[in-house]
């Protein structure tokens, strides 16, 4: 009887030792999915920040060039001005302007036209526009990220269609430039 218990204990010990050795040999590769998901989250955050920076830069360029263009051409190409986040239940001229813009892009197709009320139809249209323009998550909430994407799209459209001869170059003040670079990835190796 002791012999059977002893053999069983040896087999269990051998299996556990083998499993432990395999885990040890796998080393850091077991943790690579966690590092990859952290890198993806960081990349997504960097992309959102770059979109916001681009939107702010384009707004600065639009503001600095607005003094050199006539008021009639700047009002026709300025687009909507959003001072708040838009979500279900809100009403106002900014909602109407958003609905008009979404109609022009083909995302808002309510048969009654723009109503100035942000309801489920507008939410679905905003979500479709967000998905089409890589604004994540496409939840239908027109917040800071969506407003920045809208501003960058409208300013790039308005600058490409403007027929003025004035050229404005925006140079950031010294020391305020932002640089984003990819980090270095360590070589694959077993943990010591």
N, C-alpha and C positions, 0 to 999 in steps of 0.2 A: 504494500500500500504506500509506504514512504517512497519507494522507487517511482511510482506513478506520479505522485505529487512533485517529486524532485524533477522528473522529466518535463512535466507540464510547466513548472516554474521556469525551467531553462528555456523552453520554447517561447513563452510569453516575454521573457527577458530578451531573447534573441530578436523577436519581432519588434519590440519597443526600441532596442538599440539600432536596428536597421532603419526604422522610421525616423528616429532622431538623426541618424547620420545623413539620410536623404534630405531632411529639412536643412541641416547644417550646410550640406554641399550646395543646396539651392541658393543659400546666402541671400544677398540683396535682391536677387531677381524676384523673390516673393513679394518684395515691397515696391517693385517698379510700377504696378498699376496704380498704387496710391500716389506716387510721385507724378505719374502721367496725368492723373485727374487733377492734381494740384496745378500742374503746368497748364492744363486746358482752362482751368478757372482763372488763372493769372492772365493767360492770353486773351480770354473774353473780356476781362476787366480792362486790359490795356487797349483792346479794340474800342470799347465804349469810351474810354478817356480820349483816345485819338479822335473819335467822331465828335466829341464835345469840343475838343481843341480846334478841330477844323471848322466847326460851326461858329465858334467864337471868333476865330480869325476871319472868317468870311463876313461876319457881322461887323467887325472892326473895319474891314475893307469897304463894306457897303456904307458905313457911317462916314468914313473919311472921304469917299468919293461922292457922297450925296451933296456935299457943299459945292461941287463943281458941275453937277448936272442940274437941269431945269426941274422945277417941282412937278411938272406934268409928266415927265418921263420917269421920275423916281416914284411917283405914286402909282403908276401903272405896273411897275415891275417889282415893287416892294413886297407884295404878297400880304399874308396875314401877320399880325403882330400878336403873339400870345404872351400874356402876362401871368397866366395861371395854368395849372394842369387841368385837363378836361377829362371828365369821366361821366358815367351814366347818371342822369338826373339833373345835369346842369343845363342852363339856358343862357343865351346871350349872342351878341354879334360875333364874338370869337368862334362860337360853335357854328354859326351860319357860315363864316368864312372858311372854317375847316371843312364843312360839308360841301361848299362850292369847290374847294380845292380837290377833295376826294371825288367829286363828280367829274372834274376835268381829267383825273387820272383813271377814271373808269371803275373806281372801287365803291362809290356811293351811287346807288341807282334807285333810290326811293321814288316812286311815281309821283309823289306830292312835291318833289324838289326839296330844297333846303328849308328846314323848319326852325332852326335855331335851338332845337331841343336835342340833347345828346341822349338818345335812347338806345335800345338794343340794335337797331339797324345801323346807327352810326358806330356803335362799338364794334360790330362785325366788319364794317367798312374799314375802320381804323386797324383792326387786327389783320385784315387782308393786305392793307397798305404796308403795315409793319413787316409782314412776312415777305412781301415782294421787294422790300428795300433793306432786308437784313437787319431789322431792328428786333432784338430779342429781349425778353420773350414777347411774341406777338399776342398780347393779352387784350388789346382794345383800349387800353388806358393811354391817353395822349399826355405823357409826362415829360420830364426833362430830356430824356434820351430821344424820344420821338420829336420833340420841339427842336432839338439840336440837329437831327437828321433833316427835318423839314427846312430849317433855316439854311443848312448847307446846300440842299437841293435847289431851293428858290434862289439863293444868291448866285449859284453857279449858272442857273438858267438865265437870270436877269443880267449877269455880266456878259454872257455869251450873246444875248440878243440886243444889248445896248449899242447904239450907233454913235456914241460920242467919240471925240478925238482926244479926250483927256485921259492920260494914263497915270494911275496912282500906284505907287509902290509902297507897301507897308513893310517897314523894317522894325523888328522888335528891338526894344532897348537892350543895350549890352547887359549880359548876365541874366536875361530873362528867357533865353531859348531853352526849350525842353528837348531832351534827347532820350529816346527809348531804344534800347538795344536788347537783343536776345541774350540770355544768360548762357554760360557754358555748361555742358553736361559732362559729368565725370565719366571716365571710361568704365566699362563693365569689368568688375573684378569680384572676387570672393571676399567677404568681410574677414578681417584677421581674427 
